[in-house]
Amino acid sequence: MNRILFPLFLLPAFLPAQERLDLRAPRYCQYWGDSLETELYRFESAEDVPQVVARILGWAGRQTPNFELVPSNAGSAVAVHDGEKRYLLYSADFFYDLNPLETYALLAHEIGHLLNGHRFDFCCRRGEELEADEFMGYILYCAHLTDSVSAVGMADWQRGGAGFGGHSLSVEERRRAIAQGWLRGETVLNTRSELSFYDNKSNTDMAGLKAFPWPPPTCAQRYTLAQNLSSRFANLAEVNTWLCKGLDERRYWSRSYHHLPGGFALVTRLEQFRLDDGACMPEPQRWVDYPAVSFEGGILDYLKALIYPNKGYFRIFVIAVTDNNAGSSGKKIRREEARKWLDDATSNLPYEIGMHPVSKRHFVEVLVYEFETRETDRKCLQRCTGTKSCREHLQRAGLKF
């Protein structure tokens, strides 16, 4: 066979248009390979992948994505978090060899990372990977490309030891996550017309979240953080990402989700605060559930505190995202009950709730519950006369939303 040789100065004319991507400090999930290319470029768009992405977004209830879809020289598909920007990079050549089931599964996994606002921090990767797998199972049900057995089998799909393996997760763990997503897809699509009408009398809703008592327990200081959420957010997942960013900045990393009518409640861990200014106690005293003893007043005050019990002041923040106004139930809450809000609930917002669109009626209200440990018997009781207003508690805790 005769080979045709082109002069080197003519070669650039036959290459697709390229633009270098400027990623400064990317964190990412990549299906194929261990690391990103050292230099990434934007190529001309291929038709098939954007069409699949559009379908996935439609099934997820998103009209506009929170990421930019970029054809590039990435090895396969990569979900990238770079500062305030998010990208889904993909290689058209890689997807050319995949069948529809593999294409939807791979893209859904990476899109699940992006829509859920994952940050790809080392401490959270296991949970993030399982959440993305769960989203993949949901999308595979929506796409009707396979049955549940084949969908779960996607956990075994690896090439050369790469693929969905890694992050200290077993294949069985990933199978369970995909299966859960498949079942949720079946539930959601069969009851989609009732998605915003949760039965608050039940202990759990159809998404597996335990119900937060609504109307809430009495004696909470309350503050409306935002109203008319539809002017800022497309769905509940975007609201959750905004709230989690503020909580992460102040190290409220332990939190739980509960369902509310038309939305969800986000509950923080019980923390100890100072009575004088409302600021958080220094760590590790901040998170202990008994009155903290410190050297701040000197060694004599420290020794005195060991002999004579001192008071302790505690609080829990409840962030309610809902379209249902409610007063209070008139019932007090014990500290042990409030602690169960965190212990007995999930740490992730289910995506079928997250993808629920927000309306003009949706608002965000913060409730803070205070507890005091008495000097006499060290019993911890709820304070119905708060030491600070809810807004002051937010300011003193350094929470900025």
Backbone hydrogen bonds, N-H to C=O, Kabsch-Sander energy under -0.5 kcal/mol:
donor,donor_aa,acceptor,acceptor_aa,energy
5,L,3,R,-0.6
10,L,7,P,-1.9
11,L,7,P,-0.7
11,L,8,L,-0.9
13,A,10,L,-1.2
14,F,11,L,-2.2
15,L,12,P,-0.9
19,E,42,R,-1.2
21,L,40,L,-2.8
23,L,21,L,-1.1
24,R,22,D,-0.6
27,R,81,H,-2.4
29,C,79,A,-2.0
31,Y,77,A,-2.0
33,G,31,Y,-0.5
42,R,19,E,-3.5
43,F,71,P,-3.1
51,Q,47,E,-1.5
52,V,48,D,-2.0
53,V,49,V,-2.7
54,A,50,P,-2.2
55,R,51,Q,-1.9
56,I,52,V,-2.4
57,L,53,V,-2.5
58,G,54,A,-2.0
59,W,55,R,-2.4
60,A,56,I,-1.7
61,G,58,G,-1.1
62,R,57,L,-2.9
63,Q,61,G,-0.6
68,E,86,R,-2.1
70,V,68,E,-0.5
70,V,88,L,-2.6
72,S,90,Y,-2.9
73,N,41,Y,-0.8
78,V,89,L,-2.6
79,A,29,C,-2.4
80,V,78,V,-0.6
80,V,87,Y,-2.9
81,H,27,R,-3.5
82,D,80,V,-0.5
82,D,85,K,-3.0
85,K,82,D,-2.1
87,Y,80,V,-2.2
88,L,68,E,-2.6
89,L,78,V,-2.6
89,L,87,Y,-0.5
90,Y,70,V,-1.8
91,S,76,S,-2.4
92,A,90,Y,-0.6
95,F,91,S,-1.8
96,Y,92,A,-1.2
97,D,93,D,-0.6
97,D,94,F,-1.0
98,L,95,F,-1.1
103,T,99,N,-2.5
104,Y,100,P,-2.7
105,A,101,L,-2.3
106,L,102,E,-2.6
107,L,103,T,-2.3
108,A,104,Y,-2.5
109,H,105,A,-2.1
110,E,106,L,-1.8
111,I,107,L,-2.8
112,G,108,A,-2.5
113,H,109,H,-1.4
114,L,110,E,-1.6
115,L,111,I,-3.1
116,N,112,G,-1.5
117,G,114,L,-1.4
118,H,113,H,-2.4
124,C,121,D,-1.4
125,R,121,D,-0.7
125,R,122,F,-0.8
128,E,124,C,-2.2
129,E,125,R,-2.9
130,L,126,R,-2.0
131,E,127,G,-2.0
132,A,128,E,-2.2
133,D,129,E,-2.3
134,E,130,L,-2.3
135,F,131,E,-2.1
136,M,132,A,-2.0
137,G,133,D,-2.2
138,Y,134,E,-1.9
139,I,135,F,-2.3
140,L,136,M,-2.5
141,Y,137,G,-1.6
142,C,138,Y,-2.0
143,A,139,I,-2.5
144,H,140,L,-0.8
144,H,141,Y,-0.8
145,L,140,L,-1.0
146,T,140,L,-0.5
151,A,147,D,-2.3
152,V,148,S,-2.4
153,G,149,V,-1.6
154,M,151,A,-1.6
155,A,152,V,-1.8
156,D,153,G,-1.7
157,W,154,M,-1.0
158,Q,156,D,-0.9
162,A,159,R,-1.7
163,G,31,Y,-1.3
164,F,157,W,-0.9
165,G,162,A,-0.9
169,L,166,G,-1.3
174,R,170,S,-1.8
175,R,171,V,-2.3
176,R,172,E,-2.3
177,A,173,E,-1.8
178,I,174,R,-2.4
179,A,175,R,-2.7
180,Q,176,R,-2.3
181,G,177,A,-2.1
182,W,178,I,-2.3
183,L,179,A,-2.4
184,R,180,Q,-2.2
185,G,181,G,-2.3
186,E,182,W,-2.1
187,T,183,L,-2.2
188,V,184,R,-3.2
189,L,185,G,-2.4
190,N,186,E,-1.3
191,T,187,T,-1.1
191,T,188,V,-0.6
194,E,191,T,-2.0
195,L,192,R,-1.7
197,F,194,E,-1.7
198,Y,196,S,-0.7
200,N,198,Y,-1.1
202,S,199,D,-1.4
205,D,209,L,-2.0
208,G,205,D,-1.8
211,A,203,N,-2.7
212,F,259,H,-2.2
218,T,331,K,-2.3
221,Q,368,V,-2.1
223,Y,366,V,-2.1
225,L,223,Y,-0.7
225,L,364,V,-2.3
226,A,364,V,-1.5
228,N,360,K,-0.6
229,L,362,H,-1.6
230,S,359,S,-0.9
231,S,228,N,-1.8
232,R,229,L,-2.0
233,F,229,L,-2.7
236,L,356,H,-2.0
237,A,354,G,-3.1
239,V,235,N,-1.3
240,N,236,L,-2.5
241,T,237,A,-2.3
242,W,238,E,-1.9
243,L,239,V,-2.3
244,C,240,N,-2.8
245,K,241,T,-1.8
246,G,242,W,-1.3
247,L,243,L,-2.1
248,D,244,C,-2.9
249,E,245,K,-1.6
250,R,246,G,-0.7
250,R,247,L,-0.8
251,R,248,D,-1.8
252,Y,247,L,-2.6
253,W,251,R,-1.7
255,R,253,W,-0.7
256,S,267,V,-2.1
257,Y,346,T,-2.4
258,H,265,A,-2.1
259,H,210,K,-2.0
260,L,263,G,-1.6
263,G,260,L,-2.1
264,F,321,V,-1.9
265,A,258,H,-3.1
266,L,319,I,-2.7
267,V,256,S,-2.6
267,V,265,A,-0.5
268,T,317,F,-2.4
269,R,254,S,-1.0
271,E,315,R,-2.2
272,Q,286,R,-3.1
273,F,313,Y,-2.3
274,R,279,A,-2.9
278,G,274,R,-1.8
280,C,396,R,-0.6
281,M,272,Q,-2.3
285,Q,282,P,-0.6
286,R,282,P,-1.1
287,W,284,P,-1.4
288,V,284,P,-0.5
288,V,285,Q,-0.8
298,G,295,F,-2.1
302,Y,298,G,-1.9
303,L,299,I,-2.4
304,K,300,L,-2.3
305,A,301,D,-2.1
306,L,302,Y,-1.2
307,I,303,L,-1.0
307,I,304,K,-0.6
308,Y,304,K,-3.4
312,G,373,T,-1.0
314,F,371,F,-2.8
315,R,271,E,-2.2
316,I,369,Y,-1.6
318,V,367,L,-3.2
319,I,266,L,-3.2
320,A,318,V,-0.7
320,A,365,E,-3.3
321,V,264,F,-3.0
321,V,319,I,-0.5
322,T,320,A,-0.6
322,T,363,F,-1.8
323,D,261,P,-1.0
325,N,323,D,-0.6
329,S,216,P,-2.9
338,A,334,R,-2.4
339,R,335,R,-2.4
340,K,336,E,-1.1
341,W,337,E,-0.7
341,W,338,A,-0.9
342,L,338,A,-0.6
342,L,339,R,-1.0
343,D,339,R,-2.0
344,D,340,K,-2.6
345,A,342,L,-0.8
346,T,257,Y,-0.7
353,I,350,P,-0.9
354,G,350,P,-2.5
355,M,351,Y,-2.8
356,H,353,I,-1.6
358,V,234,A,-1.2
362,H,359,S,-1.1
363,F,322,T,-2.6
364,V,226,A,-3.0
365,E,320,A,-2.5
366,V,223,Y,-3.3
367,L,318,V,-3.0
368,V,221,Q,-2.4
369,Y,316,I,-2.4
370,E,383,R,-0.5
371,F,314,F,-2.4
372,E,381,L,-3.0
373,T,312,G,-2.8
374,R,372,E,-0.6
374,R,379,K,-2.3
378,R,374,R,-1.0
381,L,372,E,-2.5
381,L,379,K,-0.6
383,R,370,E,-2.4
384,C,382,Q,-0.6
386,G,384,C,-0.7
393,H,389,S,-2.4
394,L,390,C,-2.3
395,Q,391,R,-2.2
396,R,392,E,-3.1
397,A,393,H,-2.2
398,G,395,Q,-1.1
399,L,394,L,-2.2
400,K,398,G,-0.5
